[in-house]
Amino acid sequence: MAKTRNILKRIRAVGNIRTVTRAMQMVATARFKVVHDRAMAFSPFSAHLQQMVADLVLRAAAGEKISHPLLVPQTGVRRDVLLVITSNRGLCGSYNSSVLKLAMSRLAQLRGANYDVLLHAVGGRGARYLRFCKIDVDREYLDFGDLPEYSQIAALGDEMMSQFLGGRISGLEVAYVQFISGGQQKPVIAKLLPLEDLPGASQTEEDPSLLAPCDFLPSAEIILRRLLQNTVRLKLYQCFMDAAAAEQLMRRVAMRAATDNADDMTHDLRRIANRLRQMQITTELAEIIGGRAGLEAKE
């Protein structure tokens, strides 16, 4: 009887856990929809802006190529910023572990190439993991939230560009989980500074008609300066949006798996409890029948 009570207690405990995981799954689903819709609406704008910059670089006035400090690697300094984007909370599957593993691999590569790496951690999980591994973290960002605001990311991008143009850093790389589709997310390293590989540049070079001389008003240099700054801000914001979408999706998947496991465990425990009850009833019936037979034998 005591064993049956213990199983019933476990069933109630599993049911309480299922209630929590089911609620977290629903919350993650709602948050994912908000982030996904914003990321999908933002992605074409970011892609077209980068293509516009690539085209502008190759189609300057009189067909002459123009340049900008944000496009040229820094010389004389070997100090990169590695920005690692993780979550503030757990229960999201392999989201944090996958991006941290990739970031540690990239950190080892940069240090092996004699780079002085400034490690910036976004999210409490990543910061705690790096401190646990006794890795120095230069800066921690814990206030971006589940849905980062563009103003916050733009301010961070402006700071990184200021340090790059001032010669204090030689590059900026971002480690994050890229959201590709509902069934595919992968950790990647995105190089934001300098802006070397812009989408559309190779296509423009292959098509001579796109290299026709153009007149710019204001000048191509002014337009390029404004577009490049916005490109860095938008690429950084895209990284944060992808990371946020991937986090909520992976949390939803993890909580759904936990809810399904709780249902399976409840089913198995109920089956065990029913078997124990049947055994107890059978034992009690056998005792009653045996006692009745003993009384009849005495009579």
N, C-alpha and C positions, 0 to 999 in steps of 0.2 A: 504493500500500500504506500509506503514511504517513497519507493522508487517511482510509482505512478505520479505522486504529488510533485516530485522533482522534475519529471518530464513535463508536466503541465506548467510548472513555473518557467521552464525553458521555452515552451511554446509562447507564453505570454511575453517573455523577454525578446524573443525573435520577432514577435508581432510588433512590439514597440520600436525595435530597430527598423523594421520594414516601413513603419509609418514615417520615420525620419528620412530614410533613403528615398522613399517615394516623393516626399515633399521636396527634398533637395533636387531630385530629378526634374520635377516640374519647374522649380525656380531656375535651374540651369537651362531648361528648354526655353523659357521666356527670355532670359538674358541672352542666350545664343541668337534668338531671332532678332533682337534689337541690334546686337553687334553685327550680325551677318548682313542685315539689310543696310546698315550704314557702310560697312566695308564694301559691299557690292556696288552701292551707289557711288562710292568714292574712287574705286579702282579705275574705271575708265578715264576719269579726270586726271589722275596721277599718271597713267600710261601715256595719254595724249600730251601732257605737259613735258614729259621726258622726251618724247619723240619730237616735239617742237624745238626743244633745246638742241637735240642732236642735229636737226635740220638747220637750225640757225647757225651752229658752229661751222657747218660745211657750206652754207649759202650766204656768206657775208657779202658786204658791198663789193662790187666789181669782181666777184668770184674769189676774193682773197679770204683765207681762213683767219678767224679771230680766236683769241685765247682768253683765258681768265685764270686767276690764281687757284680757284676751286677745282679746275681741271688738271692742274699741274702738280705732280708729286713734290712734296717738300724735300729739299736737300739740306744736309747738314744736321738733321735731327732724326733719330730713330726711336720715336716714342708714340705708340699707338694706344688708342682708347678702345677697350673691348667692353661693349655694353651687353650685359646678359639679362634678358627679359624672362622672368619667372612669375609665379603667382604668389599672392599673399596668403592663400589658404591651400590646403591639401585636398585629398579625396578627388583627384582628377587623373587617376591612372598614372601613366608613364610620362605625363606632360613635363614635369620639372626634371625628372631624372634624365630624359633624353636630351634636353637642351643643355643641361649642366655637363653631361658627358661630352657633348660636342664642344662646348666652351672650354673645358679643361684640355681637350686635345688641341684646340687652336691656340690656347695659351702656351702650351708646351712648344708648339711650332714657332710661335713668335719669339719666345725666349731663346729657343735654339738658334734662331737667326740673329741673335744679339739685339733684340728690340727690348726697350724698356716699356713694359705694358702697364697701363693704368686700367685697373679692373673696376668697372662700375656695375653694380647689381641693382636690378629693378625687381621688387617683390621680396617679401619677407622670407619665403622658402629658399630662394637662391642665396640671400645674404647669410642666413643661418647655416646653410650647407657649406659655404665657403669659409665661414669662421670655424666650423667644425673641422674642416680639412686644414686649418691653420694657414689659409691663404689670405694675404692682405687685400682688403677691399678699400679702394680709395674713396668711393662714394656709394651711398645707398639711397635709393629712391623708393619710399614706401607709401607715397600719397597719391599715386596715379589712379588707383581704384580699378573696378572691373571694366569701366568704360572710360578710358582716358579722354580728356578734353584736348581739342586741337591747340588751344592757347598754351597749355602746359608743355606739349610736345614741341611746339614752335619755339618756345623760350629755351628749351633744352637744345634744340637744333641750332639756334642762334649762338648759344654759348659755345657749342662745339665748333661752329664755323669761325667764331672769333679767335678761339685758341689755335685753330688750324692756320688761319691767315696771319696770326701773330707769330707763327713759327714755334709755338709751344708743344704742339703735337704734330705727328706726320700722317695720321690717318685715323679714321673712325670705322670700326666694324661692329655689327650688331648680331648677336646670337639669339635666335628666337625660333618658335615653332611656326612654320608657314602653313597657313590654311589654304589647301588646294581645292578640296571638295568635301562633301559630307562624309566621304569614306576614306579620305587620304589627307594626312597632315604629316609633315616631316620637319625635323630640326635643320636649320640652315644658318649659314654665316653670310650676311649681306655687308658689302663694303660700300659705305656712304661717302667717305672722304678719302682721297680725292674722287671726283666724279669721272671715272675713266671709261666705263662701259655703259653707254646710254643706249636704250632701245631705239632702233631705227637708223643708227649711224651706218651700219654695214649695208643696209638696204639703200641708203642714200648714196653711198659711195659707188654702188654698182649701177646706178641709174644716172647717166650724165645729164639728162634733162633737168634733174633736180638741182644741178649746180649752176643754173643760169644766174647771172648777176641780178641782184635785187637792191632796191632803195629802201632804207629803213628810216622811220621817223618815230621817236628819236633815234639816235645812232644805234648801230648794232651792239656796241659795247654796253650801252645803258640798258637796252632790252635784255641782253644776255645776263648782265649782273642781277637784274631783278628776277629773271626766270630761274637762274641757277640757285639763288637763295631759296626761292619757293620750292624748287625741286628737292633740295636737301630736306626741307621741312616736311614736304609731302611724303618722301620716301621713308623718313623716320616715322611719320604718323602711320603709314601703311604697315610698317613692321609691328607697331603697337596694336593696330586693329586686327591684323592677322593673328597675333599672339592671343589677343582677347577672345577672338572667335574660336580658335583652336582650344583654348582653355575651357570655355563653356561647353563646347561639343564633347571634349574628352571627359569632362565632369559628368555630363548627362549620360554618356555611355557607361562610365564607371558606376554611377548610381543606379542605372537600369540593371546592370549586371548584379549589383548588390541586392536590389529588390527581387530579382528573379531567384537568386540564391536563397534569400529569406523565404520565399514561397516554397521552394524545393525542400528546405530544411523543415519548415512547418509541416509540410505534407508527410515527410519521413517520420517526424516526431509524433504526429497524430497516429500514424499507422502503428508505431511502436507502442504508444499508449493504449490503442484499441486492443492490440494483442495481449498486453499485460492485463487489461480488464477482462478479456475473455479467459485468460488463464486463471485469474482470481475467481471468476464466476464458476468456471469448471471445477476448481479446487473446492469451492464452497459447496457446490452441488454434490460432489463426490463425498464430502464429509457428512452432509445431511443424509445422503442415501446410506452411507456406511453406518451412521448412528441409528437410523431407522432399522436397518437389517440387524444390528446388534440387539436392539430392544425386542424385535420379533423373535430372535433366537432365545432370549431369556424367557419370554412368555411360553 
